[in-house]
Amino acid sequence: MKKTPATTGCHCGQPLSYAACCGRYHQGEQPARAEQLMRSRYSAFVLQLAPYLLQSWASATRPADLDLSADDGVKWLGLQVLASAQGGEGDETGTVEFVARYKVGGRAYRLHETSRFRREDGAWRYIDGDLHEG
């Protein structure tokens, strides 16, 4: 883990502190619903928490390992959730559309994706996503 914010706002864009927001999911203190899982996965990329990312991935699509060292030059700038469907209590699947902004080598980029989630062993897991062009 590279950074450990304790009292600043959460990386996922919520007005809560990291500890009160994504930190509780990263520490396993509370189960996340689909949108919360997507937000906590964004924060995990910011903090380079590969174990959390792997644990929160659906078993059918989870990579064997995740090396985030290539992301050392990435500066994550922000997350905007555009839409969320299902993914709550009583649902088995859900989707979250988001835009994540980042910089590499001084150049800005946007990752626009609709992510798919499903319950697996009682917990929400990331399956995969569709990238949007433009």
C-alpha positions as CSV (number, residue, x, y, z in Angstrom):
1,M,0.0,0.0,0.0
2,K,1.5,3.3,-1.1
3,K,-0.7,5.9,0.5
4,T,-2.9,5.8,3.6
5,P,-5.2,8.7,3.9
6,A,-6.9,8.8,7.4
7,T,-8.7,12.1,7.6
8,T,-8.9,13.6,4.1
9,G,-12.0,13.2,1.8
10,C,-12.4,9.8,0.2
11,H,-10.7,9.2,-3.2
12,C,-14.1,8.0,-4.6
13,G,-15.5,11.5,-4.5
14,Q,-17.8,11.0,-1.5
15,P,-17.7,13.8,1.1
16,L,-16.8,11.3,3.9
17,S,-13.3,10.7,5.1
18,Y,-11.5,7.7,3.6
19,A,-11.9,5.8,6.9
20,A,-15.7,6.4,7.0
21,C,-16.1,5.6,3.3
22,C,-14.0,3.2,1.2
23,G,-11.6,2.4,4.1
24,R,-14.3,0.4,5.9
25,Y,-14.7,-1.8,2.8
26,H,-10.9,-2.2,2.3
27,Q,-10.7,-3.3,5.9
28,G,-13.6,-5.8,5.6
29,E,-15.6,-3.9,8.2
30,Q,-18.7,-3.7,6.1
31,P,-20.1,-5.5,3.0
32,A,-20.4,-3.2,-0.1
33,R,-23.3,-3.0,-2.5
34,A,-22.6,-2.7,-6.2
35,E,-22.0,1.1,-6.4
36,Q,-20.1,1.1,-3.1
37,L,-18.0,-1.8,-4.4
38,M,-17.2,0.2,-7.6
39,R,-16.3,3.2,-5.6
40,S,-14.1,1.2,-3.3
41,R,-12.4,-0.5,-6.2
42,Y,-11.6,3.0,-7.7
43,S,-10.0,4.0,-4.3
44,A,-8.2,0.7,-4.3
45,F,-6.6,1.5,-7.7
46,V,-5.6,5.0,-6.3
47,L,-4.0,3.3,-3.3
48,Q,-2.7,0.3,-5.3
49,L,-4.4,-2.3,-3.1
50,A,-4.1,-5.3,-5.4
51,P,-5.3,-7.8,-2.8
52,Y,-8.6,-6.0,-2.3
53,L,-9.1,-5.7,-6.1
54,L,-8.5,-9.4,-6.6
55,Q,-10.8,-10.3,-3.6
56,S,-13.6,-8.1,-5.0
57,W,-13.4,-9.6,-8.5
58,A,-15.8,-12.4,-9.5
59,S,-14.1,-15.8,-9.5
60,A,-15.0,-16.5,-13.2
61,T,-13.2,-13.3,-14.5
62,R,-10.6,-12.7,-11.8
63,P,-7.0,-12.7,-13.0
64,A,-4.5,-15.0,-11.3
65,D,-2.5,-11.9,-10.1
66,L,-2.6,-8.2,-10.5
67,D,0.7,-6.2,-10.8
68,L,0.0,-2.5,-10.3
69,S,3.6,-1.5,-10.4
70,A,3.1,-0.4,-14.1
71,D,0.5,2.1,-12.7
72,D,3.2,4.0,-10.7
73,G,3.1,6.9,-13.2
74,V,-0.7,7.1,-13.1
75,K,-2.2,10.0,-11.1
76,W,-5.9,9.4,-10.5
77,L,-7.9,12.7,-10.6
78,G,-11.5,11.8,-9.8
79,L,-14.5,9.6,-10.2
80,Q,-18.0,10.5,-11.3
81,V,-20.8,8.0,-11.1
82,L,-23.2,8.6,-14.0
83,A,-25.8,5.8,-13.4
84,S,-26.4,2.9,-11.1
85,A,-29.0,0.1,-11.7
86,Q,-30.0,-2.6,-9.3
87,G,-27.0,-3.8,-7.2
88,G,-28.7,-3.4,-3.8
89,E,-30.4,-5.5,-1.2
90,G,-32.5,-8.2,-2.8
91,D,-30.7,-7.9,-6.2
92,E,-28.4,-10.5,-7.7
93,T,-26.9,-8.3,-10.4
94,G,-26.2,-4.6,-10.9
95,T,-24.5,-2.2,-13.1
96,V,-22.6,1.1,-12.5
97,E,-21.7,3.6,-15.2
98,F,-18.8,5.9,-14.3
99,V,-16.1,8.1,-15.6
100,A,-12.6,8.0,-14.0
101,R,-10.2,10.7,-14.8
102,Y,-6.4,10.3,-14.6
103,K,-3.1,11.6,-15.9
104,V,-0.1,9.7,-17.3
105,G,3.0,11.7,-18.2
106,G,1.2,15.0,-17.9
107,R,-1.5,13.9,-20.4
108,A,-5.2,13.6,-19.2
109,Y,-7.4,10.6,-19.9
110,R,-10.9,9.5,-19.2
111,L,-12.0,5.9,-18.5
112,H,-15.8,5.7,-19.2
113,E,-17.1,2.3,-18.3
114,T,-20.3,0.5,-17.5
115,S,-19.3,-2.2,-15.0
116,R,-21.3,-5.4,-14.2
117,F,-21.5,-6.8,-10.7
118,R,-23.1,-9.9,-9.2
119,R,-23.5,-11.5,-5.8
120,E,-21.1,-14.4,-5.2
121,D,-21.1,-16.3,-2.0
122,G,-23.3,-13.5,-0.5
123,A,-20.9,-10.6,-1.4
124,W,-20.9,-8.3,-4.4
125,R,-18.2,-8.9,-6.9
126,Y,-17.0,-7.1,-10.1
127,I,-17.5,-9.2,-13.2
128,D,-16.4,-7.0,-16.1
129,G,-17.2,-3.8,-17.9
130,D,-18.0,-2.2,-21.3
131,L,-15.8,0.7,-22.3
132,H,-17.5,3.7,-23.9
133,E,-15.7,5.5,-26.7
134,G,-15.1,9.2,-26.6
